[in-house]
């Protein structure tokens, strides 16, 4: 079956940068939108950034101008480049993708990665 695997999380100081990646693998016919969500302790999971199959992007207001999302369709990978990080960015970051599974009719379904911890602290 399909899996999403994130990597790149870690500990950084305020003002630093971090690059997260998420690779989809398995029986994939097509991937539509891909996105990054995050969940901080005591808070609901929120959308951070999304990118469509055509490259259109949108971002949460809290990260606009600091984060960039991109994708490599040949590698079924989505990247979140995080710059000027703030302590408020500390959260578990989750990859999400709408995937049409090979041999399965009926449309796209949402898949989630396992999450990767990002901690911004001095």
N, C-alpha and C positions, 0 to 999 in steps of 0.2 A: 504493500500500500504506500501511499504518499507520506513523506516526512518533510518537515522543515527543521533545519538545524541552524541555530544562531551561534555566532562567535564574536569575540572582540570586546566583551565587557571587561570591566575592571575598575580600579581605583585611580582617580585623577584629581588634581588640585583645581580649585576654582580658576576659571580662565583657560583651562587646558582643553585639549581635544581628544576625541575618541572616535573610532570608526567601527561600526557594527556591520556584520554581514549575516545574511541568511540565505542558505541554499536549499532549494527544493529538490527532492529526488524521489524516484519511484516511477510508477506507471502513469505518466503525465501525457495527456493529449494537448493541453493548452493551459496557460496561466493568464488570467485577466488582471485585475488589480492586485497590487501588493502594497502592504502597509506595515508600519511600526506602531505599536501601542506600548503604553507603559502603565505600571501600577505601583504607586508609592504606598508605604504602610498607612493603613487607615483611610485610604482613598480608593475610589472606584477606578477601574481601568479606563484609560482615556486614549483617544487617537492622537498620535504624535505627528505622523506624516503618512501620506498616501501617494502612490504613483499609479497611473493607469497604464494599460498596455501601449498606449500611444505616447506616453511620456508626460502627460499632464500631471501636475503635482498640486497638493495642498498641504498646509501645515497648521498645527495648533497655533493660536496667537502667541502663546508663551515661548515658542521656539522659532518663530519667523525671524529670518535674518541671521540666525545662528546655525540652524541645521539644514542639511541638504539630503535629499533622497534621490537615488538613482537605481537603475537596474541593468543587468546584463542578461538579456533574454537567451543568449546562446548557452549560458551557464545556469539558467533558472535561478538567478541570484538577485537579491535586492540589498542595497547598501544604505546605511544611515551614517552620514558624516556629521558629527556633533562638534561644534566649535564654541568657544566662549562659554564653557560649561559653568553652571551655577549649582550651588547646593540643592536648590529646588528641583534639579534634574535627576536627583538620586531616585532610582526606582528599578524595578525589574522590567526590562524591555522585551516585548514579545513580537515576533514576526507573524504576520498574517498574510494569507494569499488565497485568492479565489481560483480554484483549480478544477479543470475538467479532467477527471480520471479516465485513463485509457480503457476502452471497452465498456464503459459505463455511459449510458444515455441519461438525459434528464437535466443537464446543465452543470453549472459551476457550483462548487461547494467550498465553504470556508475551512481552511486548515490553519492550525496554530503551532508555532514552535514551542520549545520547552521554557524559553525565557533565559535571559542573561542579565546578571546584576551589574548595574552601573552605579558607582558611588562617587560623589563629588564632595570632597572634604579636604580641608587644610590640616 
